[in-house]
Amino acid sequence: MPKLFDLKFPGGCKTLPDGFWSAVDVWIKKPHVVNKRVCGVKETEGGHVGTEAVHFLLDDPELSPQVFSFLSREVSPAQDKPWTSSVRTIIPKVNCYGTNLHKELILRDFGRQRVTFLPFEEDPEGRVCLKRGNIYQIQLLHQDCEEWALELHALTPDVWFSDGVAYPKLPWLSTDLLPKLVRWATECKSSEFRSTLSLLPVEKYSVMYQQLKEKYKAMVKVWPEVTDPEKFVYEDVAIATYLLVLWAEERAEKNLTARQSFVDLGCGNGLLVHILTNEGHPGKGIDVRKRKIWDMYGPQTLLEEKAITPSESFLFPGTDWLIGNHSDELTPWIPVIAARRVISGHNLTRQLKSSYSCRYFVLPCCFFDFYGKYQRRQCKKSQYKEYIDFIAEVSQFSGFNTEEDCLRIPSTKRVCLVGKSRNYQLPAEAEAEQRRAHYVESRQAGSGVQGSDVRNDVDCFHGNKDTDRTPGSSWGAGFQPRERVETVRNCAALPRDLVDGFVLRVANVLLGMTEDDDGGSSSEWNRGGSLSVSEVAGLLEQETLQLLKKECGGLQTLLKNNHQVFRVEGGRVHIRDWRDRKSSRADTKRKPVAPGALKTRPCWFYDHHPQRCPLQAEHCAFAHGPDDLRPSTKPRKKIKNDAL
């Protein structure tokens, strides 16, 4: 088998050979992380499936002696040469293969430290055709007893067929896949979370996602909000796809015909509610603030503007699923609300009406506890992992068997938790309610929230004297719902004189520094020196620092807001030189100033730098003096900061 390419590992690599097999497993089980045209794979491991596939291909009379010799060498029955086999079905993002299935027989030869891929196609009748020209092998070699190398071999590279999906190009395998394998094998990292879509059949997800993406792509063009339309539309399409496939699998498993109902708590822009409703699921969304886009959906999409406070008034016993999609302060409450009962009747005649069948789905984002921001307790985990574990703990104490999965969405916060069943039987509802009530109460005590009058519904069935509470009383006292009008906290509302004074002070210190021992040449435009962000903070008065602590991002946000003057790179603050187009990522995208361009802001350097602006007025995007300043006659848009 001809060698096409080899790649050496860095010296002193201590993760091999185990790291090699870990990297190979990533390519086998999750090819979509490197081949973006693939949605995923469905793998059938070992046992009679792999063995039967091997012998079926070996029995093909059309196989050339060259291939037959190679295959028989690979599957030697010798017991002292361990190997395993599996078959994976390639699931493309866009199906361009019709009804034929594109599969690969994968042979892992642990004795020879190599893995071989034998692609074949299977038609609806089960007939198999081996793609002999696309057989390839990845080999780990230990050279000179010290160096490790990775080699790529192909059986017949001259007749290699490529479509860029199930059959990648040979140069791509060499230049893209092999370096990834070397990096994965060297790092040998194990993820904190499960692989994506682990609870769903990937092939069904892929088909439905493409259908919904095509159906709702027009939303990108009419998006009225200030947020990025492509991110939010396609993210909600992916979340809707996940839920629709999850619910379809649940109906098949439980032999149900009616589509599941839902309530989306903290629904934001409401697009997820709109999609789920359009796809036949009855439900509604609730959020503290109405969005502009709500009016575009039509009357069939039910959206309510209402503040949600955990209490008897916000229980949904007739709802199948509660959804928390980036629901922030409501996130830890959703498993509790889904599990908790409704109390009916009055005074001593009130009875428990269980919501035992309600399930939930949450996609946590911002870190909230029941009564405020979540406080970290374990430094050995990432903050995100610790918070996911906390929500899973809430789910367990609420009485759910909790499952974790990872979505495929354009977000760093992709881990979801699903509660589909209870960890107790229905007759034990009273004991389960007592456990969840005590847990919530313990979290309140730990948060320092005052409220001695806070009572949990568990009191009602323990014979406490307060059993005549009126319906609607809160067992979430101390909970702070989001304000209807959210305060802008991106440093844009700081006093103008404070911002101008800050900019001038920091810039003067930077300009007073020298990068060269001789102080630099006076004929050159002074770029100043650099300071760390912490050193910049040391220049500010305590009162200013306290103001910045109340803003999102604090000092870093203030520096970025004044990007005309400053450039922050690698944690250090520099004076921006607008002649250098590569000084920041933003500069490389900046277009040249067009003749007669409208200049609405004065040039800071022209007004304050000892040597003025390094650019001529016709090349500077900012105004050089009042005669160059032409304010826009268009009314300024109101600042919006609605979280979607």
Secondary structure per residue as TSV (DSSP state, phi and psi in degrees):
chain	resnum	aa	ss	phi	psi
A	1	M	-	360.0	118.3
A	2	P	-	-62.2	140.3
A	3	K	E	-87.4	128.8
A	4	L	E	-100.2	-32.6
A	5	F	E	-162.5	146.6
A	6	D	E	-138.0	154.3
A	7	L	E	-144.2	126.4
A	8	K	E	-85.7	146.7
A	9	F	-	-82.4	154.3
A	10	P	-	-63.0	149.6
A	11	G	T	-62.3	148.3
A	12	G	T	74.3	19.3
A	13	C	-	-70.9	119.8
A	14	K	-	-105.3	5.7
A	15	T	S	-93.9	-4.1
A	16	L	T	-95.4	150.7
A	17	P	T	-86.3	-7.7
A	18	D	H	-60.7	-36.9
A	19	G	H	-62.3	-31.3
A	20	F	H	-61.6	-45.3
A	21	W	H	-72.0	-29.3
A	22	S	H	-65.7	-41.8
A	23	A	H	-66.8	-40.8
A	24	V	H	-61.4	-39.2
A	25	D	H	-62.1	-35.3
A	26	V	H	-63.1	-45.6
A	27	W	H	-65.7	-35.6
A	28	I	H	-74.9	-46.6
A	29	K	H	-90.0	-26.9
A	30	K	-	-134.4	59.8
A	31	P	G	-64.6	-19.0
A	32	H	G	-66.8	-17.1
A	33	V	G	-71.5	-18.2
A	34	V	T	-121.6	-31.4
A	35	N	-	-102.9	98.4
A	36	K	T	-72.8	-6.4
A	37	R	T	-90.2	-0.5
A	38	V	E	-109.4	135.1
A	39	C	E	-82.2	-33.8
A	40	G	E	165.7	-165.6
A	41	V	E	-139.1	159.2
A	42	K	E	-117.9	114.4
A	43	E	E	-107.5	135.6
A	44	T	E	-113.5	112.6
A	45	E	E	-94.4	142.1
A	46	G	S	48.4	-158.3
A	47	G	H	62.2	-154.0
A	48	H	H	-72.2	-21.7
A	49	V	H	-63.4	-52.5
A	50	G	H	-63.5	-41.7
A	51	T	H	-64.1	-44.5
A	52	E	H	-63.1	-39.1
A	53	A	H	-63.7	-41.4
A	54	V	H	-59.8	-51.1
A	55	H	H	-68.4	-32.2
A	56	F	H	-62.9	-44.1
A	57	L	H	-70.0	-34.5
A	58	L	H	-65.9	-31.8
A	59	D	T	-80.1	-4.4
A	60	D	-	-66.3	115.6
A	61	P	T	-68.3	-15.5
A	62	E	T	-86.6	-5.8
A	63	L	S	-66.1	134.4
A	64	S	-	-70.9	156.0
A	65	P	H	-56.6	-32.2
A	66	Q	H	-63.3	-46.7
A	67	V	H	-68.1	-42.7
A	68	F	H	-60.0	-41.9
A	69	S	H	-63.9	-42.2
A	70	F	H	-64.8	-45.4
A	71	L	H	-65.9	-44.0
A	72	S	H	-65.4	-31.3
A	73	R	H	-67.9	-36.3
A	74	E	H	-70.3	-34.4
A	75	V	T	-108.2	38.6
A	76	S	-	-55.9	132.9
A	77	P	-	-75.3	1.1
A	78	A	-	-58.0	130.6
A	79	Q	T	-73.7	-17.8
A	80	D	T	-89.3	6.4
A	81	K	S	-121.7	87.5
A	82	P	-	-66.8	138.6
A	83	W	E	-152.0	156.8
A	84	T	E	-131.0	157.7
A	85	S	E	-130.8	152.1
A	86	S	E	-154.0	162.8
A	87	V	E	-123.8	129.2
A	88	R	E	-118.7	139.5
A	89	T	E	-101.0	123.9
A	90	I	E	-77.8	128.6
A	91	I	E	-112.0	103.0
A	92	P	E	-74.2	155.2
A	93	K	S	-63.5	-43.1
A	94	V	S	-117.9	121.0
A	95	N	-	-74.1	108.9
A	96	C	-	-113.3	14.6
A	97	Y	S	-113.0	2.8
A	98	G	T	68.4	-134.8
A	99	T	T	-90.8	-9.7
A	100	N	-	-72.4	142.7
A	101	L	E	-100.1	135.3
A	102	H	E	-105.2	116.6
A	103	K	E	-125.5	167.5
A	104	E	E	-137.8	131.5
A	105	L	E	-86.8	124.0
A	106	I	E	-113.8	123.6
A	107	L	E	-112.6	116.7
A	108	R	E	-98.7	114.4
A	109	D	E	-104.2	96.7
A	110	F	T	-72.7	-27.8
A	111	G	T	-68.0	-40.2
A	112	R	T	-97.3	1.3
A	113	Q	T	55.9	54.6
A	114	R	E	-151.2	156.8
A	115	V	E	-130.0	136.5
A	116	T	E	-120.0	137.9
A	117	F	E	-115.3	120.6
A	118	L	E	-116.9	97.2
A	119	P	E	-76.0	144.0
A	120	F	E	-150.5	159.9
A	121	E	E	-112.5	145.0
A	122	E	E	-129.0	124.9
A	123	D	-	-87.7	172.9
A	124	P	T	-58.0	-24.1
A	125	E	T	-85.4	-0.8
A	126	G	-	90.2	4.5
A	127	R	-	-74.3	137.3
A	128	V	E	-114.3	138.0
A	129	C	E	-130.3	117.8
A	130	L	E	-75.0	133.9
A	131	K	-	-89.7	82.9
A	132	R	G	-61.1	-32.6
A	133	G	G	-72.8	-10.4
A	134	N	G	-114.3	19.8
A	135	I	-	-74.6	128.5
A	136	Y	E	-141.4	165.9
A	137	Q	E	-143.4	142.2
A	138	I	E	-116.2	124.8
A	139	Q	E	-121.1	132.6
A	140	L	E	-97.7	126.9
A	141	L	E	-121.2	142.9
A	142	H	E	-108.5	102.5
A	143	Q	E	-96.0	138.0
A	144	D	T	54.1	26.3
A	145	C	T	61.2	5.6
A	146	E	T	-130.4	-49.9
A	147	E	E	-86.0	142.7
A	148	W	E	-110.7	147.0
A	149	A	E	-143.9	156.0
A	150	L	E	-116.5	129.8
A	151	E	E	-119.5	144.8
A	152	L	E	-112.4	126.0
A	153	H	E	-121.2	145.7
A	154	A	E	-130.0	140.5
A	155	L	S	-67.0	-49.4
A	156	T	-	-136.7	77.1
A	157	P	G	-63.1	-24.2
A	158	D	G	-67.4	-24.1
A	159	V	G	-114.5	22.7
A	160	W	-	-63.7	132.9
A	161	F	-	-107.5	138.4
A	162	S	-	-136.6	136.1
A	163	D	-	-123.2	3.6
A	164	G	S	78.2	-0.7
A	165	V	S	-117.8	-89.8
A	166	A	S	-73.0	-25.0
A	167	Y	S	-121.4	88.8
A	168	P	-	-70.1	162.7
A	169	K	-	-73.1	148.3
A	170	L	H	-61.0	-44.3
A	171	P	H	-59.0	-32.6
A	172	W	H	-66.2	-41.0
A	173	L	I	-60.0	-36.2
A	174	S	I	-77.2	-46.9
A	175	T	I	-91.0	-21.2
A	176	D	I	-110.6	-52.4
A	177	L	I	-70.1	-50.1
A	178	L	H	-59.8	-45.7
A	179	P	H	-60.5	-34.7
A	180	K	H	-65.0	-42.6
A	181	L	H	-62.1	-40.8
A	182	V	H	-63.0	-43.9
A	183	R	H	-65.5	-45.8
A	184	W	H	-62.4	-40.7
A	185	A	H	-67.8	-33.7
A	186	T	H	-74.2	-44.2
A	187	E	H	-72.8	-41.5
A	188	C	-	49.2	46.6
A	189	K	-	-85.9	142.0
A	190	S	-	-105.0	129.7
A	191	S	-	-68.2	148.0
A	192	E	S	-71.4	-20.5
A	193	F	S	-123.2	168.0
A	194	R	-	-70.8	162.6
A	195	S	-	-70.0	162.4
A	196	T	B	-67.2	146.2
A	197	L	T	55.0	38.6
A	198	S	T	-74.4	-16.6
A	199	L	T	-98.1	0.2
A	200	L	S	-124.6	157.1
A	201	P	-	-74.1	115.0
A	202	V	H	-61.7	-35.0
A	203	E	H	-64.4	-36.8
A	204	K	H	-71.5	-38.9
A	205	Y	H	-60.9	-44.8
A	206	S	H	-60.5	-45.8
A	207	V	H	-63.7	-46.4
A	208	M	H	-68.8	-37.4
A	209	Y	H	-61.4	-43.7
A	210	Q	H	-63.9	-37.4
A	211	Q	H	-65.3	-46.9
A	212	L	H	-70.1	-36.1
A	213	K	H	-61.6	-42.5
A	214	E	H	-67.9	-37.6
A	215	K	H	-70.7	-35.9
A	216	Y	H	-112.3	11.0
A	217	K	T	-65.6	-24.0
A	218	A	T	-64.2	-20.2
A	219	M	H	-61.3	-27.7
A	220	V	H	-61.9	-37.7
A	221	K	H	-77.2	-23.5
A	222	V	H	-111.3	12.0
A	223	W	-	-61.5	117.7
A	224	P	-	-92.0	-6.9
A	225	E	S	-83.7	168.1
A	226	V	S	-84.3	-7.1
A	227	T	S	-81.2	165.1
A	228	D	-	-65.7	114.7
A	229	P	H	-66.5	-39.7
A	230	E	H	-63.8	-42.6
A	231	K	H	-62.2	-50.1
A	232	F	H	-73.7	-37.6
A	233	V	H	-66.8	-51.6
A	234	Y	H	-73.5	-26.0
A	235	E	H	-67.3	-45.4
A	236	D	H	-69.6	-31.5
A	237	V	H	-62.2	-42.3
A	238	A	H	-67.3	-40.8
A	239	I	H	-66.3	-42.1
A	240	A	H	-62.1	-41.0
A	241	T	H	-59.0	-45.5
A	242	Y	H	-58.6	-48.5
A	243	L	H	-65.9	-41.0
A	244	L	H	-64.5	-40.8
A	245	V	H	-69.5	-42.3
A	246	L	H	-58.7	-44.1
A	247	W	H	-71.3	-35.2
A	248	A	H	-64.3	-40.1
A	249	E	H	-65.8	-37.5
A	250	E	H	-65.1	-41.8
A	251	R	H	-64.0	-40.3
A	252	A	H	-66.8	-40.0
A	253	E	H	-66.8	-39.2
A	254	K	H	-98.8	3.6
A	255	N	T	58.2	47.2
A	256	L	-	-98.9	151.8
A	257	T	-	-111.0	-36.6
A	258	A	S	-74.0	139.6
A	259	R	-	-75.2	144.4
A	260	Q	-	-67.8	143.0
A	261	S	-	-91.1	161.8
A	262	F	E	-152.5	159.5
A	263	V	E	-133.9	125.4
A	264	D	E	-98.0	110.0
A	265	L	E	-89.8	120.7
A	266	G	T	75.8	54.2
A	267	C	-	-77.6	-9.3
A	268	G	T	60.3	-122.7
A	269	N	T	-71.4	-11.4
A	270	G	-	78.2	3.2
A	271	L	H	-64.6	-38.8
A	272	L	H	-61.0	-42.8
A	273	V	H	-61.4	-42.8
A	274	H	H	-60.8	-45.6
A	275	I	H	-66.6	-48.1
A	276	L	H	-61.4	-38.7
A	277	T	H	-66.0	-45.3
A	278	N	H	-60.8	-29.8
A	279	E	T	-88.3	11.8
A	280	G	T	101.0	7.8
A	281	H	-	-100.8	122.6
A	282	P	-	-72.3	135.8
A	283	G	E	177.5	-175.8
A	284	K	E	-153.3	166.5
A	285	G	E	-122.5	147.1
A	286	I	E	-129.2	133.2
A	287	D	E	-149.2	154.1
A	288	V	S	-71.0	-22.1
A	289	R	S	-130.6	133.8
A	290	K	-	-75.6	141.7
A	291	R	-	-105.2	157.0
A	292	K	T	-60.1	-35.3
A	293	I	T	-70.1	-16.7
A	294	W	H	-56.2	-38.7
A	295	D	H	-68.1	-14.8
A	296	M	H	-84.4	-16.8
A	297	Y	H	-77.5	-30.1
A	298	G	-	97.6	168.4
A	299	P	T	-70.2	-18.6
A	300	Q	T	-73.1	-19.3
A	301	T	S	-92.7	111.2
A	302	L	E	-90.8	115.3
A	303	L	E	-131.4	131.4
A	304	E	E	-118.1	133.7
A	305	E	E	-92.5	106.9
A	306	K	-	-161.1	139.9
A	307	A	-	-77.2	134.4
A	308	I	-	-103.7	120.4
A	309	T	-	-122.2	124.2
A	310	P	S	-55.0	115.2
A	311	S	S	-169.0	179.5
A	312	E	G	-64.3	-19.0
A	313	S	G	-77.8	-15.1
A	314	F	G	-123.0	58.0
A	315	L	-	-119.1	148.1
A	316	F	-	-130.6	70.4
A	317	P	T	-66.8	-24.9
A	318	G	T	-91.2	3.3
A	319	T	-	-98.2	138.4
A	320	D	S	-76.1	-43.5
A	321	W	E	-134.2	136.6
A	322	L	E	-103.2	137.9
A	323	I	E	-118.3	135.1
A	324	G	E	-127.5	94.8
A	325	N	E	-101.1	99.5
A	326	H	S	53.8	51.4
A	327	S	-	-88.3	5.1
A	328	D	G	52.5	-116.7
A	329	E	G	-66.4	-15.7
A	330	L	G	-86.4	-13.7
A	331	T	T	-53.7	-52.2
A	332	P	T	-68.1	-20.4
A	333	W	H	-80.8	-21.6
A	334	I	H	-63.5	-44.6
A	335	P	H	-60.9	-35.3
A	336	V	H	-67.1	-46.9
A	337	I	H	-63.1	-40.3
A	338	A	H	-64.0	-32.8
A	339	A	H	-89.2	-25.3
A	340	R	-	-75.8	155.2
A	341	R	-	-89.3	167.8
A	342	V	E	-104.0	137.5
A	343	I	E	-101.9	123.4
A	344	S	E	-116.9	160.8
A	345	G	S	91.0	-172.0
A	346	H	S	-134.1	147.3
A	347	N	G	50.5	-129.7
A	348	L	G	-76.1	-10.3
A	349	T	G	-90.2	0.9
A	350	R	-	-66.3	144.6
A	351	Q	E	-127.1	161.1
A	352	L	E	-85.1	131.3
A	353	K	E	-119.2	107.1
A	354	S	-	-73.4	143.9
A	355	S	-	-105.9	43.4
A	356	Y	T	-60.6	-27.7
A	357	S	T	-91.3	-5.3
A	358	C	-	-72.8	136.7
A	359	R	E	-115.9	173.1
A	360	Y	E	-145.8	159.2
A	361	F	E	-138.3	124.8
A	362	V	E	-128.1	142.0
A	363	L	E	-121.1	88.8
A	364	P	-	-65.8	146.6
A	365	C	-	-130.2	-88.8
A	366	C	S	-71.7	150.8
A	367	F	-	-93.3	102.6
A	368	F	E	-122.9	142.7
A	369	D	E	-94.9	-172.1
A	370	F	T	-63.9	-33.4
A	371	Y	T	-127.3	25.8
A	372	G	E	155.4	-164.2
A	373	K	E	-65.7	143.5
A	374	Y	-	-74.1	133.6
A	375	Q	-	-102.4	128.0
A	376	R	-	-65.8	147.4
A	377	R	-	-131.2	-17.0
A	378	Q	-	-128.4	115.4
A	379	C	T	-83.2	-10.9
A	380	K	T	-80.3	-14.0
A	381	K	S	-108.0	158.2
A	382	S	-	-67.2	156.4
A	383	Q	H	-59.9	-38.4
A	384	Y	H	-66.0	-45.6
A	385	K	H	-62.8	-41.5
A	386	E	H	-62.2	-39.5
A	387	Y	H	-70.3	-39.5
A	388	I	H	-60.4	-42.4
A	389	D	H	-63.9	-35.0
A	390	F	H	-64.6	-46.1
A	391	I	H	-64.4	-35.8
A	392	A	H	-64.3	-37.0
A	393	E	H	-65.9	-42.7
A	394	V	H	-57.3	-44.1
A	395	S	H	-61.7	-41.4
A	396	Q	H	-64.5	-46.3
A	397	F	H	-69.0	-23.3
A	398	S	H	-76.8	-13.4
A	399	G	T	107.3	18.9
A	400	F	E	-105.6	146.6
A	401	N	E	-80.9	113.7
A	402	T	E	-101.3	133.6
A	403	E	E	-118.0	145.8
A	404	E	E	-116.6	141.3
A	405	D	E	-147.1	169.2
A	406	C	E	-124.8	125.6
A	407	L	-	-85.6	164.2
A	408	R	-	-106.4	86.6
A	409	I	S	-134.8	156.5
A	410	P	S	-77.8	66.1
A	411	S	S	-152.9	149.8
A	412	T	S	-78.8	-17.9
A	413	K	-	-101.9	87.9
A	414	R	-	-115.6	-2.5
A	415	V	E	-85.6	128.8
A	416	C	E	-115.3	158.6
A	417	L	E	-122.2	138.4
A	418	V	E	-127.6	129.3
A	419	G	E	-114.8	100.5
A	420	K	E	-100.5	-19.2
A	421	S	E	-146.9	165.7
A	422	R	E	-97.6	154.8
A	423	N	S	-98.2	19.5
A	424	Y	S	-147.6	161.5
A	425	Q	-	-86.6	157.6
A	426	L	G	-56.2	-40.8
A	427	P	G	-61.4	-18.8
A	428	A	G	-93.7	22.0
A	429	E	H	-60.7	-40.8
A	430	A	H	-62.6	-44.6
A	431	E	H	-65.8	-37.7
A	432	A	H	-64.6	-40.2
A	433	E	H	-64.4	-36.7
A	434	Q	H	-64.3	-41.1
A	435	R	H	-63.3	-47.0
A	436	R	H	-68.1	-34.4
A	437	A	H	-65.0	-44.4
A	438	H	H	-65.8	-35.6
A	439	Y	H	-65.1	-47.7
A	440	V	H	-60.6	-40.7
A	441	E	H	-64.3	-37.8
A	442	S	H	-68.0	-34.6
A	443	R	H	-69.1	-33.5
A	444	Q	H	-67.2	-42.2
A	445	A	H	-63.2	-38.6
A	446	G	H	-70.3	-25.3
A	447	S	H	-82.7	-13.5
A	448	G	T	81.6	10.3
A	449	V	-	-71.1	130.9
A	450	Q	-	-84.9	146.3
A	451	G	-	159.5	72.5
A	452	S	T	-68.3	-15.0
A	453	D	T	-88.5	3.3
A	454	V	-	-72.2	126.3
A	455	R	-	-127.3	145.9
A	456	N	-	-99.4	155.9
A	457	D	G	-62.2	-14.6
A	458	V	G	-59.6	-26.6
A	459	D	G	-59.2	-30.2
A	460	C	G	-63.5	-35.5
A	461	F	G	-104.7	15.7
A	462	H	G	-110.3	11.8
A	463	G	T	75.9	24.5
A	464	N	-	-71.0	158.3
A	465	K	T	-69.5	-14.4
A	466	D	T	-92.9	23.9
A	467	T	T	-70.5	-5.3
A	468	D	T	-98.4	25.8
A	469	R	-	-60.3	146.3
A	470	T	-	-73.5	146.3
A	471	P	T	-57.4	141.1
A	472	G	T	99.5	-7.0
A	473	S	-	-63.5	151.5
A	474	S	-	-95.3	130.8
A	475	W	S	-101.4	12.6
A	476	G	-	-117.8	29.0
A	477	A	T	-58.5	135.2
A	478	G	T	101.7	-17.0
A	479	F	-	-70.8	135.7
A	480	Q	-	-111.3	101.6
A	481	P	-	-69.1	158.4
A	482	R	-	-64.5	143.4
A	483	E	-	-68.7	147.7
A	484	R	S	-63.4	-41.1
A	485	V	S	-107.2	112.1
A	486	E	-	-81.9	133.0
A	487	T	-	-71.9	133.8
A	488	V	-	-73.9	122.1
A	489	R	-	-130.1	47.7
A	490	N	S	-112.9	28.0
A	491	C	S	71.0	0.6
A	492	A	T	-73.5	-22.1
A	493	A	T	-98.1	6.5
A	494	L	S	-67.5	150.7
A	495	P	-	-56.2	136.5
A	496	R	H	-61.6	-40.5
A	497	D	H	-66.2	-32.1
A	498	L	H	-66.4	-44.0
A	499	V	H	-65.6	-45.1
A	500	D	H	-62.9	-40.1
A	501	G	H	-65.6	-39.4
A	502	F	H	-61.1	-48.1
A	503	V	H	-61.3	-45.9
A	504	L	H	-64.6	-41.4
A	505	R	H	-64.6	-48.7
A	506	V	H	-65.8	-42.3
A	507	A	H	-63.9	-40.3
A	508	N	H	-64.2	-38.8
A	509	V	H	-65.0	-43.7
A	510	L	H	-63.5	-42.2
A	511	L	H	-69.2	-25.2
A	512	G	T	-80.0	-6.7
A	513	M	-	-91.5	158.1
A	514	T	-	-125.2	140.1
A	515	E	S	-89.8	-20.6
A	516	D	S	-106.5	153.9
A	517	D	T	-64.7	-33.0
A	518	D	T	-86.5	4.9
A	519	G	-	85.1	-4.8
A	520	G	-	82.5	164.9
A	521	S	-	-85.3	135.6
A	522	S	T	-69.4	-18.3
A	523	S	T	-78.5	-16.1
A	524	E	S	-89.9	146.2
A	525	W	-	-66.5	131.0
A	526	N	-	-76.6	112.2
A	527	R	-	-87.9	-9.6
A	528	G	-	73.2	-173.1
A	529	G	-	-102.4	-148.5
A	530	S	E	-144.1	152.2
A	531	L	E	-132.1	148.8
A	532	S	E	-72.8	159.8
A	533	V	H	-60.1	-37.6
A	534	S	H	-66.8	-34.5
A	535	E	H	-68.5	-36.4
A	536	V	H	-63.1	-41.5
A	537	A	H	-59.9	-33.2
A	538	G	T	-68.0	-15.6
A	539	L	T	-82.8	-11.9
A	540	L	S	-96.8	152.7
A	541	E	-	-74.4	156.0
A	542	Q	H	-60.6	-36.6
A	543	E	H	-63.9	-40.3
A	544	T	H	-66.3	-41.6
A	545	L	H	-62.2	-38.5
A	546	Q	H	-65.4	-38.0
A	547	L	H	-63.5	-42.2
A	548	L	H	-67.8	-30.5
A	549	K	H	-64.2	-23.2
A	550	K	T	-84.3	-7.3
A	551	E	S	-99.4	150.2
A	552	C	T	-68.8	120.3
A	553	G	T	90.0	-19.5
A	554	G	H	56.1	-130.1
A	555	L	H	-60.7	-40.5
A	556	Q	H	-62.4	-39.7
A	557	T	H	-64.6	-41.5
A	558	L	H	-62.4	-40.6
A	559	L	H	-64.6	-42.6
A	560	K	H	-69.3	-32.8
A	561	N	H	-62.8	-27.6
A	562	N	T	-104.9	48.7
A	563	H	T	-69.4	-14.9
A	564	Q	T	-61.9	-32.6
A	565	V	T	-101.1	-39.2
A	566	F	E	-114.5	152.3
A	567	R	E	-127.5	123.5
A	568	V	E	-106.1	119.1
A	569	E	E	-144.4	127.9
A	570	G	T	61.2	31.2
A	571	G	T	78.9	8.0
A	572	R	E	-121.4	149.0
A	573	V	E	-104.8	128.5
A	574	H	E	-125.2	159.6
A	575	I	E	-74.5	133.8
A	576	R	-	-80.0	132.8
A	577	D	-	-107.1	108.1
A	578	W	T	-72.1	-6.3
A	579	R	T	-76.5	-24.9
A	580	D	-	-90.6	100.6
A	581	R	T	-72.6	-12.9
A	582	K	T	-102.8	11.0
A	583	S	S	-70.4	-21.5
A	584	S	S	-155.0	162.3
A	585	R	H	-63.0	-34.0
A	586	A	H	-66.2	-35.3
A	587	D	H	-66.1	-35.3
A	588	T	H	-66.3	-20.9
A	589	K	T	-95.1	-4.6
A	590	R	-	-77.0	131.8
A	591	K	-	-83.2	152.1
A	592	P	-	-59.6	150.7
A	593	V	-	-71.4	123.3
A	594	A	-	-77.4	148.5
A	595	P	T	-58.2	133.9
A	596	G	T	74.6	16.9
A	597	A	-	-63.3	146.8
A	598	L	-	-76.8	117.2
A	599	K	-	-106.7	111.8
A	600	T	-	-103.1	-6.7
A	601	R	S	-131.1	142.5
A	602	P	B	-72.6	152.6
A	603	C	-	-81.2	119.5
A	604	W	H	-62.8	-41.5
A	605	F	H	-66.8	-38.0
A	606	Y	H	-62.6	-36.0
A	607	D	H	-86.7	-28.4
A	608	H	H	-126.0	-24.6
A	609	H	S	-73.7	136.1
A	610	P	T	-56.0	-28.4
A	611	Q	T	-107.9	16.1
A	612	R	-	62.3	-165.6
A	613	C	-	-79.6	138.9
A	614	P	S	-72.6	-9.6
A	615	L	S	-104.4	149.5
A	616	Q	-	-70.1	155.4
A	617	A	G	-55.7	-38.8
A	618	E	G	-71.5	-14.6
A	619	H	G	-105.5	-5.9
A	620	C	-	-97.0	137.1
A	621	A	S	-78.4	-6.3
A	622	F	S	-116.0	158.5
A	623	A	B	-77.6	130.6
A	624	H	S	-95.3	86.6
A	625	G	S	91.7	164.8
A	626	P	G	-64.2	-28.3
A	627	D	G	-70.1	-22.7
A	628	D	G	-90.9	-7.4
A	629	L	-	-91.7	124.1
A	630	R	-	-130.5	89.9
A	631	P	-	-59.0	146.4
A	632	S	-	-69.5	141.4
A	633	T	-	-88.1	-5.9
A	634	K	S	-76.4	140.9
A	635	P	-	-65.5	139.6
A	636	R	-	-71.0	142.1
A	637	K	-	-76.9	145.9
A	638	K	-	-68.5	143.2
A	639	I	-	-71.9	125.6
A	640	K	-	-112.9	141.7
A	641	N	-	-141.0	37.4
A	642	D	-	-71.9	125.2
A	643	A	-	-76.3	126.2
A	644	L	-	-102.1	360.0
